Amino acid sequence: MKSLDTLELTIKLSPKDPWSEILIAELSDLGFDGFLTTEDGIQAYANASVDAQEIMRELSIANLDDVQCDWEAKVIPHQNWNAKWEEDFHPVFVEDYATILAPFHDENLGKGMIVRIQPQMSFGTGHHQTTWMMTKALFELPEMPKSVLDMGTGTGVLAVVAEKLGATRILAIDIEEWSAENARENTARNKCKHVECVWGDRDKIEGHEFGLIIANINKNILKAQMETYAAALSKNGTLLLSGFFSTDVDELVTFAAPFGLTLEKQLAKDEWAGLQMTKK
């Protein structure tokens, strides 16, 4: 049974690079959905039911002699999560397109589109490279489709941006109940009128068709759900994918091809990658 508390796993690394990025990717596949980069490593967040010792044994650094790794785990009570994020949450500038602010930030700090996000336990504040890339990609689409799916919505930030750019029917889905609730709060905070936030999985997509599908999750889940995305995407519709490394790009492009999805544009920020694909 899942806890309402959160596990905070602090990992100190020497050398930090490239291992911090590798660990974030591995931990994303092991139930962690929030990350902070620190001066000497990372902090990763998961449900408190996760066994930290077992997780550490599964990581690639576990048996490497040339990487020094120190770690500690602690449980953050549910009611303290917001205070933790407020302590670390700084404005995020997506070039000149948008600024992602917490509710307590002065609006004068921002430029471009202003998006207000209170993260709670959900992933997607714009601090992580993948959320930043997907936000930028939305602004650079030739035209915002009217119908949009935001799969793995987290905080709902991408759904908010999609509506502000002109989408009129947005389905935002997350497998975690608290994330779906957090997305509802954030869409209301941004006065969105066209976003439906749903707790569930890909079965919630059945019967819908979208001109744009956004999925910022991780490589394994993207592959498992690729056929579902392709089936729900309109002809000539756009699929935006992220949550994986540049080294995963060829694998995902090849995997998507049999479903009629072709690569239009590759995105990159640091070691992270994104794909803009079209259904032919």
PAMAR-578749 format. One record per residue (C-alpha): residue number from 1; z, y, x. Coordinates in nm, 3 decimals. Example, Ala and Ser with C-alpha at 12.3 -4.5 7.8 and 13.67 -1.06 7.14 Angstrom:
BEGIN
- 1_0.780_-0.450_1.230
- 2_0.714_-0.106_1.367
//
This chain:
BEGIN
- 1_0.000_0.000_0.000
- 2_-0.092_0.342_0.133
- 3_0.175_0.596_0.217
- 4_0.160_0.964_0.124
- 5_0.276_1.041_0.477
- 6_0.040_1.096_0.770
- 7_0.034_0.934_1.113
- 8_-0.021_1.179_1.399
- 9_-0.145_1.002_1.712
- 10_-0.136_1.216_2.027
- 11_-0.341_1.081_2.318
- 12_-0.338_1.240_2.664
- 13_-0.627_1.143_2.890
- 14_-0.719_1.178_3.254
- 15_-1.007_1.236_3.285
- 16_-1.040_1.397_2.942
- 17_-1.421_1.396_2.940
- 18_-1.611_1.205_2.817
- 19_-1.328_0.991_2.679
- 20_-1.196_1.233_2.419
- 21_-1.530_1.230_2.233
- 22_-1.558_0.852_2.265
- 23_-1.208_0.804_2.125
- 24_-1.278_1.030_1.827
- 25_-1.582_0.817_1.740
- 26_-1.384_0.493_1.777
- 27_-1.087_0.622_1.579
- 28_-1.322_0.739_1.302
- 29_-1.417_0.373_1.257
- 30_-1.050_0.268_1.252
- 31_-0.923_0.473_0.960
- 32_-0.864_0.814_1.119
- 33_-1.019_1.111_0.940
- 34_-0.878_1.423_1.103
- 35_-0.892_1.533_1.467
- 36_-0.780_1.818_1.691
- 37_-0.892_1.859_2.050
- 38_-0.606_1.953_2.282
- 39_-0.599_2.078_2.639
- 40_-0.546_1.728_2.778
- 41_-0.674_1.496_2.505
- 42_-0.678_1.467_2.127
- 43_-0.459_1.446_1.820
- 44_-0.582_1.211_1.549
- 45_-0.460_1.174_1.192
- 46_-0.457_0.876_0.957
- 47_-0.255_0.736_0.672
- 48_0.095_0.643_0.789
- 49_0.033_0.278_0.698
- 50_-0.190_0.247_1.008
- 51_-0.034_0.053_1.298
- 52_-0.061_0.282_1.603
- 53_0.012_0.008_1.858
- 54_-0.258_-0.215_1.715
- 55_-0.504_0.076_1.713
- 56_-0.437_0.154_2.079
- 57_-0.504_-0.209_2.175
- 58_-0.846_-0.191_2.008
- 59_-0.968_0.120_2.190
- 60_-1.219_0.092_2.473
- 61_-0.981_0.262_2.717
- 62_-0.719_-0.011_2.672
- 63_-0.840_-0.217_2.968
- 64_-0.985_0.050_3.194
- 65_-0.812_0.103_3.527
- 66_-0.986_0.434_3.602
- 67_-0.860_0.613_3.290
- 68_-0.499_0.724_3.259
- 69_-0.386_0.725_2.899
- 70_-0.050_0.827_2.754
- 71_0.012_0.828_2.383
- 72_0.275_0.879_2.120
- 73_0.276_0.845_1.745
- 74_0.485_1.016_1.482
- 75_0.484_1.033_1.105
- 76_0.437_1.372_0.940
- 77_0.596_1.382_0.592
- 78_0.348_1.463_0.318
- 79_0.502_1.803_0.240
- 80_0.470_1.920_0.601
- 81_0.094_1.868_0.639
- 82_-0.012_2.212_0.523
- 83_0.231_2.382_0.760
- 84_0.090_2.180_1.049
- 85_-0.266_2.283_0.969
- 86_-0.173_2.647_0.914
- 87_-0.025_2.649_1.262
- 88_-0.355_2.533_1.416
- 89_-0.619_2.663_1.175
- 90_-0.829_2.943_1.323
- 91_-1.137_3.104_1.164
- 92_-1.458_2.908_1.221
- 93_-1.780_3.101_1.277
- 94_-2.100_2.911_1.202
- 95_-2.319_3.146_1.404
- 96_-2.384_3.450_1.183
- 97_-2.434_3.239_0.871
- 98_-2.078_3.181_0.753
- 99_-1.709_3.205_0.834
- 100_-1.465_2.937_0.723
- 101_-1.122_3.087_0.664
- 102_-0.787_2.952_0.552
- 103_-0.632_3.120_0.244
- 104_-0.394_3.320_0.464
- 105_-0.669_3.472_0.685
- 106_-0.778_3.834_0.642
- 107_-1.131_3.843_0.496
- 108_-1.220_4.117_0.743
- 109_-1.214_3.849_1.013
- 110_-1.528_3.696_0.866
- 111_-1.900_3.759_0.880
- 112_-2.178_3.616_0.667
- 113_-2.079_3.388_0.381
- 114_-1.700_3.360_0.341
- 115_-1.562_3.014_0.257
- 116_-1.190_2.963_0.196
- 117_-1.055_2.617_0.281
- 118_-0.703_2.476_0.260
- 119_-0.741_2.139_0.436
- 120_-0.426_1.945_0.338
- 121_-0.496_1.589_0.463
- 122_-0.874_1.601_0.434
- 123_-1.143_1.613_0.704
- 124_-1.383_1.906_0.707
- 125_-1.264_2.249_0.810
- 126_-1.563_2.342_1.025
- 127_-1.363_2.300_1.346
- 128_-1.520_1.963_1.410
- 129_-1.871_1.966_1.552
- 130_-2.018_1.753_1.272
- 131_-1.896_1.979_0.989
- 132_-2.018_2.282_1.184
- 133_-2.363_2.123_1.231
- 134_-2.395_2.029_0.863
- 135_-2.296_2.378_0.754
- 136_-2.559_2.531_0.982
- 137_-2.820_2.281_0.861
- 138_-2.761_2.384_0.498
- 139_-2.841_2.745_0.583
- 140_-3.157_2.645_0.769
- 141_-3.313_2.440_0.489
- 142_-3.636_2.604_0.364
- 143_-3.490_2.600_0.012
- 144_-3.164_2.472_-0.135
- 145_-3.236_2.194_-0.387
- 146_-3.072_2.233_-0.727
- 147_-2.913_1.886_-0.724
- 148_-2.692_1.788_-0.429
- 149_-2.472_1.493_-0.335
- 150_-2.191_1.553_-0.084
- 151_-2.080_1.203_0.015
- 152_-1.743_1.185_0.188
- 153_-1.673_1.542_0.083
- 154_-1.330_1.575_0.249
- 155_-1.221_1.935_0.191
- 156_-1.534_2.008_-0.015
- 157_-1.653_2.273_0.231
- 158_-2.016_2.154_0.233
- 159_-2.026_2.138_-0.147
- 160_-1.895_2.495_-0.160
- 161_-2.164_2.614_0.082
- 162_-2.435_2.430_-0.115
- 163_-2.337_2.606_-0.438
- 164_-2.316_2.945_-0.270
- 165_-2.669_2.885_-0.139
- 166_-2.805_2.813_-0.486
- 167_-2.741_2.450_-0.585
- 168_-2.657_2.416_-0.954
- 169_-2.549_2.051_-0.979
- 170_-2.332_1.914_-0.700
- 171_-2.156_1.578_-0.700
- 172_-1.886_1.562_-0.431
- 173_-1.742_1.213_-0.373
- 174_-1.461_1.091_-0.151
- 175_-1.306_0.746_-0.120
- 176_-0.960_0.899_-0.072
- 177_-0.791_1.029_-0.387
- 178_-0.614_1.314_-0.207
- 179_-0.943_1.428_-0.053
- 180_-1.110_1.445_-0.393
- 181_-0.815_1.646_-0.523
- 182_-0.824_1.874_-0.218
- 183_-1.197_1.929_-0.274
- 184_-1.127_2.025_-0.638
- 185_-0.870_2.279_-0.521
- 186_-1.107_2.426_-0.264
- 187_-1.404_2.449_-0.498
- 188_-1.180_2.630_-0.748
- 189_-1.050_2.853_-0.467
- 190_-1.413_2.954_-0.396
- 191_-1.487_3.007_-0.767
- 192_-1.745_2.728_-0.777
- 193_-1.881_2.645_-1.123
- 194_-2.125_2.363_-1.047
- 195_-1.931_2.114_-0.830
- 196_-1.790_1.791_-0.971
- 197_-1.537_1.632_-0.734
- 198_-1.495_1.257_-0.784
- 199_-1.263_0.998_-0.635
- 200_-1.464_0.685_-0.559
- 201_-1.737_0.522_-0.355
- 202_-2.114_0.480_-0.371
- 203_-2.096_0.323_-0.718
- 204_-2.038_0.677_-0.849
- 205_-2.393_0.764_-0.743
- 206_-2.560_0.518_-0.982
- 207_-2.782_0.685_-1.240
- 208_-2.807_1.011_-1.045
- 209_-3.095_1.161_-0.849
- 210_-3.062_1.432_-0.588
- 211_-3.292_1.665_-0.400
- 212_-3.040_1.679_-0.115
- 213_-2.784_1.424_0.003
- 214_-2.525_1.518_0.265
- 215_-2.327_1.238_0.432
- 216_-2.096_1.335_0.718
- 217_-1.899_1.012_0.765
- 218_-1.950_0.768_1.054
- 219_-2.229_0.546_1.182
- 220_-2.115_0.219_1.028
- 221_-2.061_0.360_0.680
- 222_-2.390_0.550_0.695
- 223_-2.574_0.227_0.774
- 224_-2.391_0.038_0.499
- 225_-2.484_0.305_0.242
- 226_-2.832_0.401_0.365
- 227_-3.014_0.202_0.097
- 228_-2.801_0.367_-0.173
- 229_-2.882_0.713_-0.039
- 230_-3.253_0.638_-0.027
- 231_-3.252_0.509_-0.386
- 232_-3.074_0.821_-0.514
- 233_-3.290_1.068_-0.320
- 234_-3.585_1.235_-0.491
- 235_-3.931_1.196_-0.344
- 236_-3.965_1.451_-0.063
- 237_-3.589_1.504_-0.086
- 238_-3.372_1.576_0.218
- 239_-3.100_1.356_0.368
- 240_-2.854_1.520_0.610
- 241_-2.649_1.275_0.816
- 242_-2.375_1.328_1.072
- 243_-2.055_1.175_1.204
- 244_-2.203_0.995_1.506
- 245_-2.295_1.052_1.870
- 246_-2.630_1.143_2.023
- 247_-2.645_0.790_2.163
- 248_-2.654_0.656_1.804
- 249_-2.959_0.856_1.695
- 250_-3.232_0.603_1.776
- 251_-3.037_0.323_1.608
- 252_-2.994_0.522_1.285
- 253_-3.353_0.648_1.275
- 254_-3.483_0.292_1.318
- 255_-3.239_0.160_1.058
- 256_-3.343_0.424_0.801
- 257_-3.719_0.373_0.835
- 258_-3.753_0.066_0.606
- 259_-3.598_0.271_0.325
- 260_-3.878_0.529_0.343
- 261_-3.672_0.783_0.537
- 262_-3.840_0.970_0.821
- 263_-3.690_1.202_1.079
- 264_-3.768_1.571_1.035
- 265_-3.515_1.728_1.269
- 266_-3.243_1.621_1.510
- 267_-2.924_1.824_1.537
- 268_-2.677_1.833_1.824
- 269_-2.347_1.996_1.918
- 270_-2.173_1.876_2.230
- 271_-2.189_1.495_2.222
- 272_-2.220_1.481_1.841
- 273_-2.548_1.450_1.653
- 274_-2.698_1.499_1.311
- 275_-3.022_1.397_1.144
- 276_-3.235_1.573_0.886
- 277_-3.453_1.312_0.716
- 278_-3.706_1.316_0.434
- 279_-3.789_1.051_0.176
- 280_-4.165_0.999_0.165
//
